[in-house]
Amino acid sequence: MKKINNFINEYVNNLSNSILSADMNNLNLAAETILKSIKKKQKIFICGNGGSAAIANHYVVDFLKFFRERTNYSPKMISLSDNIETITAISNDLDYKYIFSYQAQSLCSKEDLIIIISSSGNSKNIIELLKFSKKNKIKTIGFSGFDGGFLKKNADISVHIKANNYGISEDAHHILMHAQLQFLIKYFGKK
């Protein structure tokens, strides 16, 4: 039987290569855009499906608490993935593909920002949200893996990582989220 440490070494190498494959200029632009939205007291919405939903919700926790404690800013960050009652009502009564765009219609304004996390970039609910965002001139940041799909092509700022594995894609997106957060705290936090 093969040993897990060999597999873990390979996994970590693949993860590291995936993280480093991200366009660092776009990652920097994403961090600047998030900070600008926070400074202007604009709302930041975030969403994803499955593991990406968990990352979206983690963004909210870290920015509302950790970031706020260590900076002079109070972010207004809301996950479109965390209200199961709303998601199931929209899914049941309309269609699952509208779970994010339908919420955005009621909650988003032109000045707001939407962060979208999707490994494939091709989920129907992600596509519908991007269409809504484009139509209403709401800025988007997209974190994608695999070939990036619709999200990579249509997000205003695309942070795409080269990963053909859901675990590595999600892990990379999560690490990039933490890196952005800690970068912003280090350079814009309390001295």
N, C-alpha and C positions, 0 to 999 in steps of 0.2 A: 504494500500500500504506500502511495506517495505521501510525503509529509506536507502538512498544511503550511509550514514556513516557506517552502518553495513557491507554493501558490500565492501566499501573501506577498512575497517579494515581487513576483510578477505583477500582481494586482496593483501594488503601490507604484511600481515603475510605470504601468499603463496610466494610472491616475495622475501621476506627476507629469507625464508627457501630455496628457489631455489638458491639464490646467495650463501648462505652458504653451499650448497651441492656441489659446484664446488671444484675440487681437487686443493687446494691452492698451492701445490708443482708445479703442471703444470701451474697454473696461474703465479707463480713466475718465472718459467722457460720461459714462454711466454714473460714476461716483460724483462727478461735478454736478450732473443733472439732479441727482438725488439731494445733494446738499443745497443746491439752489432752490429746489422745491421746498425743502424744510425751512430755509431762511425766509422764504416768501410766505410761509404758513399755508402753503397749498397742500391739498390732500394727495396722498400717494396710495394708490390701490395696487394690490399684488394678488396674483393667483397662479394656480397650477392644478394639475390632476394627480391623484395618487401620491407618490413620494414627493412630487413637485409641490403638491398642496401643503405637505408637511413643511417643506422648505419655506414656502410662502408664509405660513403661520409663524415659523421661527423668525423670519425677517421682522415681523411685527413685534414679537417679544423682545428681540434684541435692540431694535430701534426705540421702541416706546420706553423701555426700562434702562438697558445698559447704555445706550447712546445718550439718553436724556440725563442720566446720572453724571456722565463724564463730559458733557458739553453744556453750553448755555441755551440749547435749543430744545423745543418740545415738538417732535415730529407728529404729524397727523397721518398715520399709516393704518390702512384698513385692508384686511384680507377678504377677498371675494370667495375664498375657499372654505371659510370657517363657519358658515351658518347652514347647518345641515337641513334645518326646517325650510329655509328659503330655497336652497338648492333642490330639495326633493319636490317642493311645490312647483317650481318652474319646470323641472324635468318631467313631472307627472302631467301637469296641465298644458304645457306648451311642447317642449322638446329639450332633451339634455344639451343639445348644442347651444341653447340660449342661456345656460346657467350663469355665465359671466356677463354677457352683453346686456341681458335684461336688467341685471342689478346695476350695471354701469349707466344705463339709460336714466335711472332714478337718482343715482348718487354722484355721477361725474360732471365736472364743469370743464370748460376749455382749458383753464390754467392748470388742471390737475395732471398727474403723471400715473401711468399704469405700467407696472413691472410684471412681465409674463414669463413663467418658467415652464418649459416643456422640452423633454428630451427629444421627441420626434419633431416637434414644431408643427405637426399636422392634425392635431385633435380638432374636431369640428367646433367645439366651444371656444378654442383658441382662435380659430379662423374667424368666427363670428365676432369675437371681441376686437380683433384687429380691424375688421371691416367697419365696425362701429367707431372705433378710435380714429381711423383715417377720415371717415365721413364727418366726424365732429371735431377734427383737428386737435385731438388729445394726444400728447406725446407718449410714446411707448419705448420701453427697454425690454428686449427679449433675450432670455438665456436659453440656448438650444444645444442639442447634441446631434448625433448621427449626421445626416447631411443638412440639418437645420430646417428643412422643409419650408412651409409658408411663413413661419415666424422669422426665420433668418432673413428671408427676402423682404418682409414687410414691416418689421419693427423699425422705428426711427433710429434706434441704437441697438445693434446686434452684437451680443457677446456669445459667440459660437465656439464650442469646444469640439475637438475631433475625438469622438468616443462612439463606438458602436455597441455599447453595453449599457443597459439602463442603470445598473449600480454605479458604474464609473461616471456616467453622465450626471446622475443625481449627486454623487459625492463631490464631483468637481464643482457643480453649481453651488452646493452648500459651502464648500471651502471658499469659493470666490465671494459669496455673500459675507462670510466672516472676515475675509481679507478687506473687502470694501469698508465694512463697518469699522474695523480696527484702524484702517488707514485714515478714515475721516476723524475718528477720535484722536489719533496721534497728532494730526496736523491742524485740527480745528477745535479740539477739546479744550477743557479748562487747563490753564497753565499753573 
